[in-house]
Amino acid sequence: MTTTVLVAGATGDLGHRIARELLQHDLRLRVLTRPGSTTATTLFGAEPRVEVVTADYSDHAALTTAAAGVDVVVSAVSGTRPVIVDAQRALLAATVAAGVARFVPSDYSADYRSIAPGSNRNFELRREFAADVDAAPVRATSILNGMFTDLLTGEAPMILFGRRRVLFWSSPDQVLDFTTKDDVARFTALAVLDPDTPRVLEVAGSRVCARDVARTMTELTGTPFRLQWAGTAGTLSAMSKVARSLSRDPDETFPAWQGMQYFASMFSGHAQLRHVDNDRYGPHAWTSVRDVLGDHVAGAAVQGS
């Protein structure tokens, strides 16, 4: 019998990658989209195994109909409380009402379970929703993967490429977990097809420290990249609270202070993964931090030539 999977958030960056990986397998895919949006049809309309279904998250009946007959509901939505908590609660309720056996919440992050209250908004939203998932009569699996490696060359200001510095907080030897979006999507698709997944699965394409990153950048560029102490993780956490209090839009999805909170959680060690299971679905050539940085350096060299 062919498995049917419903993906919410399939038009987003990670959700699209997850949908693409699912289609590498023998299954049928439903893509949930909001009324009035044509993005899903544009992205998936040519694929005969994809059915685009429409429902607003405030419409329980429509959501339940969208989930009817599905084997697994996968959430890859992204946002703040209105999405991570409110919309996912509605999706979870529809999942249960439709009798769907399994649910994958939109976690895809470092380990949010042990962070201190008030230290990381996005992690706390995930932890809040996880309590709903644990109380629901459905088998759930969260994917924890550390930080997306892709962010090291863009939004995450750990590597100061122009100044040849690698920032660290507290200790340059604190282990940090990184996984590319493509690797997360591939693993998520395999987990979706695995009927025996535990409540949480942890993966990390690379487990490195700031000292490793500085050494890697030095080797890739032939120019010394030096470590630069930027304070303690506690100081960074305090700074993020100040920045958040001064923010004009406290509900912004990816403000600078949220990035500060993420690094504070990682460099404190509280968000470190403890039970990484990269080989659960067999050997795989995971994309490393070195791979991503190497591509970035090569690309910069081409642009500068």
C-alpha positions as a Markdown table, in Angstrom:
| # | Residue | x | y | z |
|---|---|---|---|---|
| 1 | Met | 0.0 | 0.0 | 0.0 |
| 2 | Thr | 1.4 | 3.4 | -1.0 |
| 3 | Thr | 2.2 | 5.8 | 1.8 |
| 4 | Thr | 0.5 | 9.2 | 1.7 |
| 5 | Val | 2.3 | 12.2 | 3.3 |
| 6 | Leu | 0.9 | 15.6 | 4.0 |
| 7 | Val | 3.4 | 18.4 | 4.2 |
| 8 | Ala | 2.6 | 21.8 | 5.7 |
| 9 | Gly | 5.0 | 24.5 | 4.8 |
| 10 | Ala | 6.1 | 22.8 | 1.5 |
| 11 | Thr | 6.5 | 26.2 | -0.3 |
| 12 | Gly | 9.1 | 27.4 | 2.2 |
| 13 | Asp | 12.8 | 26.8 | 2.0 |
| 14 | Leu | 13.2 | 23.7 | 4.1 |
| 15 | Gly | 9.7 | 22.4 | 3.4 |
| 16 | His | 10.3 | 22.5 | -0.3 |
| 17 | Arg | 13.5 | 20.5 | 0.2 |
| 18 | Ile | 11.7 | 18.0 | 2.4 |
| 19 | Ala | 8.9 | 17.6 | -0.3 |
| 20 | Arg | 11.6 | 17.1 | -3.0 |
| 21 | Glu | 13.3 | 14.4 | -0.9 |
| 22 | Leu | 10.0 | 12.6 | -0.2 |
| 23 | Leu | 9.3 | 12.5 | -4.0 |
| 24 | Gln | 12.5 | 10.4 | -4.4 |
| 25 | His | 10.5 | 7.6 | -2.8 |
| 26 | Asp | 7.5 | 5.6 | -3.8 |
| 27 | Leu | 4.7 | 7.6 | -2.1 |
| 28 | Arg | 2.0 | 10.1 | -2.7 |
| 29 | Leu | 2.4 | 13.6 | -1.5 |
| 30 | Arg | -0.2 | 16.2 | -0.4 |
| 31 | Val | 0.9 | 19.8 | -0.1 |
| 32 | Leu | -1.1 | 22.0 | 2.2 |
| 33 | Thr | -1.5 | 25.6 | 1.1 |
| 34 | Arg | -3.6 | 28.6 | 2.3 |
| 35 | Pro | -6.6 | 29.8 | 0.3 |
| 36 | Gly | -5.6 | 32.2 | -2.4 |
| 37 | Ser | -2.0 | 31.1 | -2.7 |
| 38 | Thr | -0.8 | 29.7 | -6.0 |
| 39 | Thr | 2.8 | 29.0 | -5.0 |
| 40 | Ala | 2.2 | 25.3 | -4.3 |
| 41 | Thr | 0.6 | 24.8 | -7.7 |
| 42 | Thr | 3.5 | 26.6 | -9.4 |
| 43 | Leu | 6.0 | 24.4 | -7.6 |
| 44 | Phe | 4.3 | 21.1 | -7.7 |
| 45 | Gly | 1.6 | 21.2 | -10.3 |
| 46 | Ala | 3.5 | 19.3 | -12.9 |
| 47 | Glu | 4.2 | 16.3 | -10.5 |
| 48 | Pro | 1.4 | 13.7 | -10.9 |
| 49 | Arg | 2.0 | 12.3 | -7.4 |
| 50 | Val | 1.4 | 15.6 | -5.7 |
| 51 | Glu | -2.0 | 16.8 | -4.7 |
| 52 | Val | -2.3 | 20.4 | -3.6 |
| 53 | Val | -5.0 | 20.8 | -0.9 |
| 54 | Thr | -6.3 | 24.1 | 0.4 |
| 55 | Ala | -7.2 | 25.0 | 4.0 |
| 56 | Asp | -6.9 | 27.9 | 6.4 |
| 57 | Tyr | -5.4 | 27.0 | 9.8 |
| 58 | Ser | -8.4 | 28.6 | 11.4 |
| 59 | Asp | -10.7 | 26.2 | 9.6 |
| 60 | His | -10.7 | 22.9 | 11.5 |
| 61 | Ala | -13.0 | 21.1 | 9.2 |
| 62 | Ala | -11.0 | 22.0 | 6.1 |
| 63 | Leu | -7.7 | 21.0 | 7.8 |
| 64 | Thr | -9.2 | 17.7 | 8.9 |
| 65 | Thr | -10.4 | 17.0 | 5.4 |
| 66 | Ala | -6.9 | 17.8 | 4.0 |
| 67 | Ala | -5.4 | 15.3 | 6.4 |
| 68 | Ala | -8.0 | 12.5 | 5.9 |
| 69 | Gly | -6.5 | 9.3 | 4.6 |
| 70 | Val | -2.9 | 10.5 | 5.2 |
| 71 | Asp | -0.4 | 8.2 | 6.9 |
| 72 | Val | 2.0 | 11.0 | 8.2 |
| 73 | Val | 1.6 | 14.7 | 8.6 |
| 74 | Val | 4.9 | 16.6 | 8.3 |
| 75 | Ser | 5.1 | 20.2 | 9.5 |
| 76 | Ala | 7.8 | 22.5 | 8.1 |
| 77 | Val | 6.2 | 25.8 | 8.8 |
| 78 | Ser | 8.4 | 28.7 | 10.0 |
| 79 | Gly | 7.6 | 31.7 | 12.1 |
| 80 | Thr | 6.9 | 32.9 | 15.6 |
| 81 | Arg | 4.0 | 32.2 | 18.0 |
| 82 | Pro | 1.2 | 32.5 | 15.5 |
| 83 | Val | 2.8 | 29.8 | 13.4 |
| 84 | Ile | 4.9 | 27.6 | 15.6 |
| 85 | Val | 2.3 | 27.4 | 18.4 |
| 86 | Asp | -1.1 | 28.5 | 17.1 |
| 87 | Ala | -1.0 | 27.2 | 13.5 |
| 88 | Gln | 0.7 | 23.9 | 14.5 |
| 89 | Arg | -1.9 | 23.4 | 17.3 |
| 90 | Ala | -4.6 | 23.6 | 14.7 |
| 91 | Leu | -2.7 | 21.2 | 12.4 |
| 92 | Leu | -2.1 | 18.8 | 15.2 |
| 93 | Ala | -5.8 | 18.9 | 16.2 |
| 94 | Ala | -6.8 | 18.2 | 12.5 |
| 95 | Thr | -4.2 | 15.3 | 12.4 |
| 96 | Val | -5.8 | 13.7 | 15.4 |
| 97 | Ala | -9.4 | 14.3 | 14.2 |
| 98 | Ala | -8.5 | 12.7 | 10.8 |
| 99 | Gly | -7.0 | 9.6 | 12.6 |
| 100 | Val | -3.5 | 10.1 | 11.2 |
| 101 | Ala | -1.1 | 7.8 | 12.9 |
| 102 | Arg | 2.1 | 10.0 | 12.9 |
| 103 | Phe | 3.1 | 13.6 | 13.1 |
| 104 | Val | 6.4 | 15.4 | 12.5 |
| 105 | Pro | 6.5 | 18.8 | 14.2 |
| 106 | Ser | 8.5 | 21.7 | 12.8 |
| 107 | Asp | 11.5 | 21.6 | 15.1 |
| 108 | Tyr | 14.6 | 21.2 | 12.9 |
| 109 | Ser | 16.9 | 22.9 | 15.5 |
| 110 | Ala | 19.4 | 22.4 | 18.2 |
| 111 | Asp | 18.2 | 20.7 | 21.4 |
| 112 | Tyr | 15.6 | 23.1 | 22.9 |
| 113 | Arg | 14.6 | 20.8 | 25.8 |
| 114 | Ser | 17.2 | 21.9 | 28.3 |
| 115 | Ile | 17.5 | 25.7 | 27.7 |
| 116 | Ala | 16.8 | 28.1 | 30.5 |
| 117 | Pro | 13.5 | 29.9 | 30.5 |
| 118 | Gly | 13.6 | 33.3 | 28.9 |
| 119 | Ser | 16.9 | 32.6 | 27.1 |
| 120 | Asn | 15.7 | 31.7 | 23.6 |
| 121 | Arg | 12.3 | 32.7 | 22.1 |
| 122 | Asn | 12.2 | 30.3 | 19.2 |
| 123 | Phe | 13.3 | 27.3 | 21.3 |
| 124 | Glu | 10.8 | 28.0 | 24.0 |
| 125 | Leu | 8.0 | 28.2 | 21.4 |
| 126 | Arg | 9.1 | 24.7 | 20.2 |
| 127 | Arg | 9.2 | 23.4 | 23.7 |
| 128 | Glu | 5.7 | 24.8 | 24.4 |
| 129 | Phe | 4.3 | 23.1 | 21.4 |
| 130 | Ala | 6.1 | 19.9 | 22.2 |
| 131 | Ala | 4.0 | 19.6 | 25.3 |
| 132 | Asp | 0.9 | 19.6 | 23.2 |
| 133 | Val | 2.4 | 17.0 | 20.9 |
| 134 | Asp | 3.3 | 14.8 | 23.8 |
| 135 | Ala | -0.2 | 15.0 | 25.1 |
| 136 | Ala | -1.9 | 14.2 | 21.8 |
| 137 | Pro | -2.9 | 10.6 | 20.8 |
| 138 | Val | -0.5 | 10.5 | 17.9 |
| 139 | Arg | 3.0 | 9.1 | 17.4 |
| 140 | Ala | 5.4 | 12.0 | 16.9 |
| 141 | Thr | 9.0 | 12.4 | 15.8 |
| 142 | Ser | 11.0 | 15.5 | 16.2 |
| 143 | Ile | 14.2 | 16.0 | 14.1 |
| 144 | Leu | 17.0 | 17.9 | 16.0 |
| 145 | Asn | 20.0 | 18.9 | 13.8 |
| 146 | Gly | 21.8 | 21.8 | 15.5 |
| 147 | Met | 22.2 | 24.9 | 13.4 |
| 148 | Phe | 21.8 | 24.9 | 9.7 |
| 149 | Thr | 25.3 | 24.9 | 8.3 |
| 150 | Asp | 24.1 | 27.1 | 5.4 |
| 151 | Leu | 23.8 | 30.0 | 7.8 |
| 152 | Leu | 27.5 | 30.1 | 8.5 |
| 153 | Thr | 28.1 | 31.9 | 5.2 |
| 154 | Gly | 25.2 | 34.3 | 5.6 |
| 155 | Glu | 22.9 | 35.1 | 8.4 |
| 156 | Ala | 25.0 | 33.7 | 11.3 |
| 157 | Pro | 27.8 | 36.2 | 12.1 |
| 158 | Met | 30.3 | 33.7 | 13.6 |
| 159 | Ile | 32.8 | 34.0 | 10.8 |
| 160 | Leu | 34.0 | 37.5 | 9.9 |
| 161 | Phe | 35.3 | 36.8 | 6.5 |
| 162 | Gly | 36.7 | 40.2 | 5.7 |
| 163 | Arg | 38.4 | 40.6 | 9.0 |
| 164 | Arg | 39.7 | 37.0 | 9.0 |
| 165 | Arg | 38.3 | 36.3 | 12.5 |
| 166 | Val | 36.1 | 33.5 | 14.0 |
| 167 | Leu | 34.1 | 34.7 | 17.0 |
| 168 | Phe | 33.4 | 32.5 | 20.0 |
| 169 | Trp | 31.7 | 33.0 | 23.4 |
| 170 | Ser | 33.0 | 31.5 | 26.6 |
| 171 | Ser | 35.1 | 28.6 | 25.1 |
| 172 | Pro | 36.6 | 28.1 | 21.6 |
| 173 | Asp | 36.4 | 24.4 | 22.3 |
| 174 | Gln | 32.6 | 24.1 | 22.9 |
| 175 | Val | 31.2 | 21.5 | 20.6 |
| 176 | Leu | 28.7 | 23.0 | 18.1 |
| 177 | Asp | 26.3 | 20.9 | 15.9 |
| 178 | Phe | 25.7 | 21.9 | 12.3 |
| 179 | Thr | 23.7 | 20.2 | 9.5 |
| 180 | Thr | 22.9 | 21.5 | 6.0 |
| 181 | Lys | 19.2 | 22.0 | 5.0 |
| 182 | Asp | 19.6 | 19.4 | 2.3 |
| 183 | Asp | 20.8 | 16.8 | 4.7 |
| 184 | Val | 18.1 | 17.6 | 7.2 |
| 185 | Ala | 15.5 | 17.2 | 4.4 |
| 186 | Arg | 17.0 | 13.9 | 3.3 |
| 187 | Phe | 17.0 | 12.5 | 6.8 |
| 188 | Thr | 13.5 | 13.8 | 7.5 |
| 189 | Ala | 12.1 | 12.0 | 4.4 |
| 190 | Leu | 13.7 | 8.7 | 5.6 |
| 191 | Ala | 12.3 | 9.2 | 9.1 |
| 192 | Val | 8.8 | 9.8 | 7.6 |
| 193 | Leu | 9.0 | 6.4 | 5.9 |
| 194 | Asp | 10.3 | 4.7 | 9.1 |
| 195 | Pro | 7.4 | 3.4 | 11.2 |
| 196 | Asp | 9.6 | 2.8 | 14.2 |
| 197 | Thr | 11.0 | 6.2 | 14.9 |
| 198 | Pro | 11.5 | 7.3 | 18.5 |
| 199 | Arg | 10.1 | 10.6 | 19.8 |
| 200 | Val | 13.3 | 12.5 | 19.0 |
| 201 | Leu | 16.0 | 11.8 | 16.3 |
| 202 | Glu | 19.3 | 13.8 | 16.4 |
| 203 | Val | 21.6 | 14.3 | 13.5 |
| 204 | Ala | 24.7 | 16.5 | 12.9 |
| 205 | Gly | 26.5 | 16.8 | 9.6 |
| 206 | Ser | 29.4 | 18.3 | 11.5 |
| 207 | Arg | 30.4 | 18.5 | 15.2 |
| 208 | Val | 33.0 | 21.2 | 15.4 |
| 209 | Cys | 34.2 | 24.0 | 17.7 |
| 210 | Ala | 35.2 | 27.5 | 16.9 |
| 211 | Arg | 38.9 | 26.5 | 17.0 |
| 212 | Asp | 38.1 | 23.9 | 14.2 |
| 213 | Val | 36.3 | 26.5 | 12.1 |
| 214 | Ala | 39.3 | 28.9 | 12.4 |
| 215 | Arg | 41.7 | 26.2 | 11.4 |
| 216 | Thr | 39.5 | 25.2 | 8.5 |
| 217 | Met | 39.2 | 28.8 | 7.2 |
| 218 | Thr | 43.0 | 29.1 | 7.4 |
| 219 | Glu | 43.6 | 25.9 | 5.4 |
| 220 | Leu | 41.0 | 26.9 | 2.8 |
| 221 | Thr | 42.2 | 30.4 | 2.2 |
| 222 | Gly | 45.9 | 30.1 | 3.0 |
| 223 | Thr | 45.5 | 33.1 | 5.2 |
| 224 | Pro | 45.4 | 32.9 | 9.1 |
| 225 | Phe | 42.0 | 33.2 | 10.6 |
| 226 | Arg | 42.3 | 34.0 | 14.2 |
| 227 | Leu | 39.9 | 33.3 | 17.1 |
| 228 | Gln | 38.3 | 36.3 | 18.7 |
| 229 | Trp | 36.7 | 36.1 | 22.1 |
| 230 | Ala | 33.4 | 38.0 | 22.1 |
| 231 | Gly | 32.4 | 37.5 | 25.7 |
| 232 | Thr | 30.7 | 34.8 | 27.6 |
| 233 | Ala | 27.6 | 33.0 | 26.6 |
| 234 | Gly | 25.9 | 34.6 | 29.5 |
| 235 | Thr | 26.9 | 38.0 | 28.4 |
| 236 | Leu | 25.6 | 37.3 | 24.9 |
| 237 | Ser | 22.3 | 36.1 | 26.3 |
| 238 | Ala | 22.0 | 39.3 | 28.4 |
| 239 | Met | 22.8 | 41.4 | 25.3 |
| 240 | Ser | 20.1 | 39.6 | 23.3 |
| 241 | Lys | 17.5 | 40.5 | 26.0 |
| 242 | Val | 18.5 | 44.2 | 25.8 |
| 243 | Ala | 18.4 | 44.1 | 22.0 |
| 244 | Arg | 15.0 | 42.5 | 22.1 |
| 245 | Ser | 13.6 | 45.1 | 24.5 |
| 246 | Leu | 14.7 | 47.8 | 22.0 |
| 247 | Ser | 13.3 | 46.1 | 19.0 |
| 248 | Arg | 10.6 | 47.9 | 17.1 |
| 249 | Asp | 9.1 | 44.7 | 16.0 |
| 250 | Pro | 9.3 | 42.0 | 18.8 |
| 251 | Asp | 7.4 | 39.5 | 16.6 |
| 252 | Glu | 10.0 | 39.7 | 13.8 |
| 253 | Thr | 10.8 | 36.1 | 12.7 |
| 254 | Phe | 14.6 | 36.4 | 12.3 |
| 255 | Pro | 15.8 | 39.5 | 14.2 |
| 256 | Ala | 19.5 | 40.0 | 15.1 |
| 257 | Trp | 18.7 | 39.3 | 18.8 |
| 258 | Gln | 17.3 | 35.9 | 17.9 |
| 259 | Gly | 20.6 | 35.0 | 16.3 |
| 260 | Met | 22.3 | 36.1 | 19.5 |
| 261 | Gln | 20.0 | 33.9 | 21.5 |
| 262 | Tyr | 20.8 | 30.9 | 19.2 |
| 263 | Phe | 24.6 | 31.3 | 19.6 |
| 264 | Ala | 24.2 | 31.8 | 23.4 |
| 265 | Ser | 22.3 | 28.5 | 23.6 |
| 266 | Met | 24.9 | 26.7 | 21.5 |
| 267 | Phe | 28.0 | 28.1 | 23.2 |
| 268 | Ser | 26.6 | 27.5 | 26.7 |
| 269 | Gly | 26.4 | 23.8 | 25.8 |
| 270 | His | 22.7 | 23.7 | 26.8 |
| 271 | Ala | 21.5 | 23.1 | 23.2 |
| 272 | Gln | 24.2 | 20.5 | 22.3 |
| 273 | Leu | 22.9 | 17.3 | 20.8 |
| 274 | Arg | 23.7 | 14.3 | 23.0 |
| 275 | His | 22.4 | 11.2 | 21.1 |
| 276 | Val | 23.4 | 11.8 | 17.4 |
| 277 | Asp | 22.3 | 8.9 | 15.2 |
| 278 | Asn | 23.6 | 9.8 | 11.8 |
| 279 | Asp | 23.8 | 6.1 | 10.7 |
| 280 | Arg | 20.3 | 5.2 | 11.5 |
| 281 | Tyr | 19.5 | 4.8 | 7.8 |
| 282 | Gly | 22.9 | 3.6 | 6.7 |
| 283 | Pro | 26.1 | 5.3 | 5.8 |
| 284 | His | 25.8 | 8.7 | 4.1 |
| 285 | Ala | 28.3 | 11.3 | 3.0 |
| 286 | Trp | 27.1 | 14.2 | 5.1 |
| 287 | Thr | 27.9 | 17.7 | 3.9 |
| 288 | Ser | 30.4 | 19.1 | 6.4 |
| 289 | Val | 31.2 | 22.6 | 7.7 |
| 290 | Arg | 34.4 | 22.3 | 5.6 |
| 291 | Asp | 32.4 | 21.5 | 2.5 |
| 292 | Val | 30.1 | 24.5 | 2.9 |
| 293 | Leu | 32.9 | 26.9 | 3.7 |
| 294 | Gly | 35.0 | 25.5 | 0.9 |
| 295 | Asp | 32.2 | 26.2 | -1.6 |
| 296 | His | 31.8 | 29.7 | -0.2 |
| 297 | Val | 35.6 | 30.5 | -0.5 |
| 298 | Ala | 35.7 | 29.1 | -4.0 |
| 299 | Gly | 32.7 | 31.2 | -5.0 |
| 300 | Ala | 34.2 | 34.3 | -3.5 |
| 301 | Ala | 37.4 | 33.7 | -5.4 |
| 302 | Val | 35.5 | 33.4 | -8.7 |
| 303 | Gln | 33.6 | 36.6 | -8.1 |
| 304 | Gly | 36.8 | 38.4 | -7.2 |
| 305 | Ser | 38.7 | 37.2 | -10.3 |
